[in-house]
């Protein structure tokens, strides 16, 4: 599962996505940074906030 999330992060870099976390939080934004090992990503939200997400906390990623 983690490898699948890591692969999706890499494929969706620079695109607008909807991320659902294991805590039932939803974020919509653009992936602006991915760690070299693809385990962490930075999501820039529409209001300018930046969320740091880790692969273990991500439940689902969808492209919009």
C-alpha positions in Angstrom: 0.0 0.0 0.0 2.7 2.5 0.9 4.6 1.8 -2.4 1.3 2.5 -4.2 0.9 5.9 -2.4 4.6 6.8 -3.1 4.1 6.0 -6.8 1.0 8.1 -6.9 2.8 11.0 -5.2 5.5 10.9 -7.8 3.1 10.7 -10.8 0.9 13.6 -9.5 3.7 16.0 -8.8 2.8 19.5 -9.9 -0.9 18.6 -10.4 -4.0 19.5 -8.5 -5.1 16.6 -6.3 -7.5 15.7 -3.5 -5.9 13.9 -0.6 -7.8 12.0 2.0 -5.9 11.2 5.2 -6.5 8.4 7.7 -7.9 11.0 10.1 -10.7 11.6 7.6 -9.3 15.0 6.6 -9.6 16.2 3.0 -7.2 18.6 1.3 -7.3 19.9 -2.2 -4.2 21.5 -3.6 -1.1 21.2 -5.7 1.8 18.9 -4.9 4.8 21.3 -4.9 7.5 19.1 -3.4 8.3 15.4 -2.9 11.1 14.0 -0.7 13.8 12.1 -2.6 12.5 8.8 -1.2 8.9 9.7 -2.1 7.7 9.3 1.5 6.7 12.9 2.1 5.0 15.6 0.0 4.2 19.2 0.4 0.7 20.2 -0.7 0.0 23.9 -1.4 -3.7 24.7 -0.7 -5.8 27.4 -2.5 -5.5 29.8 0.5 -1.7 29.6 0.4 -1.3 27.2 3.4 1.3 24.4 3.0 0.5 20.9 4.4 3.3 18.4 4.8 1.9 14.9 4.3 3.6 11.5 4.8 2.8 8.4 2.9 1.7 6.6 6.1 -1.0 9.2 6.8 -2.4 9.2 3.3 -5.4 7.1 2.7 -6.2 8.1 -0.9 -5.1 10.5 -3.6 -7.2 11.6 -6.5 -6.4 13.8 -9.4 -8.9 16.6 -10.1 
